[in-house]
Amino acid sequence: MPLSERAAQFSAFAALTGYDDEIRETARLTDARESMAEDDLAELNAAFLRLLEIETERPHVSIIYFQPDTRKDGGAYLTYSGQFRHYDAAEGLLCFTDGTVLPAVQIQSIRFRR
């Protein structure tokens, strides 16, 4: 038997296919969504109303939002910066000039940029 075929007899065998992926997924950490204090909610509401008032000016904003994880409980807090286009009230979505769409219910903070 040629040496290359003999080596194949002793190659690694994955008896539990996908097990390593499951271990990595279990070890992956997510953040819990924190509830907002009343002061923070009032500040967010004021910023949102201001955003709607100056919508036609296409303001530049930085938004912190919660992105729920699709595979497990929790998610991640992400920051997006861009030029606001409009608010879709029927769907509850903030739309931006670059095509990004964020659900209003996930927004944690709105900061206006100059």
N, C-alpha and C positions, 0 to 999 in steps of 0.2 A: 504494500500500500504506500503510495507516495506520501511524503512528509506533510504536504499541505492538507491532505484529507485526514491524516491522523490528528492534526492540530484542530480540525473542525469538531472532532469528537469531544474535545475538552473545552470548547468555547462556552462562554457564559450563557446561562439559561434563565430567562425571566419567568418564573413560575407564576408570579402574581402580576400580570400585565396591568399597568395603570396604578399600581400600589404607590409608586414613588410620586406620581401626580397627586394622588389623594393626600399623601403626607404633606406635600408642599402646600396644598390648598388649606388643609387644617392649620398649618403653622402660619399662614398669611393672616396678618392682623388687620382689623377694621376698627373704625371709630364708631362709638355710639352717638346717635344724634342727641344733642343737648337741647333741652327746652330753653326758650329765651325768657329773660326777666322782663317785667312790664316796661321798664325804662328802655330796654333794648328794642322791644316791640314798637314803642312809641317813636323812637328814633328811626327805625326802619320804615314805619308808616309815613313819617314826615319826608324822608328821603324819596320814597316811592311816589308820593304826591308831587314833590318837586320835579321828579323825573318826568311825570306825565305832563306837568305844566310847561316844561321846556322841550318836550318831545320833538317839535319841529326844528329845533336848533341842532339836533343830533349830538347830544352831549357825549363826551368821553367819560366812561365810568369804570370803576373797579368793583367787582362783585365777588363776595365770598358766598358760596353756596354749598349745600350738602348733596353729594352724589351717592345715592343708595347703591350698595353692592348688589349685583345680580345673582350672586351665588350663595351668599350667607348674610346673616344679620349684620346690621351696621352699614358702614360706607366710609366715605372720605370727604373732608372739607377741602374744596378746591377754590382757587382764585381765577377769575376771568377778567380781562381788561379789554374793552372795545368801545366802539361807537354805537350808541343806542339808536335803533331805527323806529320801533313802535311796540306798543303793548297790545297783544291779542287778548281782549277781555273774554271772548267766548271760550277760548282754550286755556286762559290763564298763563300765557307765555310771554316772556320778554324776548323780543327779536332784535338782532344786531345786524349791522351792515355787512358783516362778513359771513352771514348765514347761520351763525350760532343762535340757538334757541334754548332758553333756560326756563324751567317751570317756576312761576312766581312763588309757589309754596315752599320751594327749596332754598330761597334766598335768605341769607343770614345778615348781610350787610351790603349797603350801597354807598360808595364813596365817589364823589365827583372829582375828575381830574381836569387839569387846565391844559 
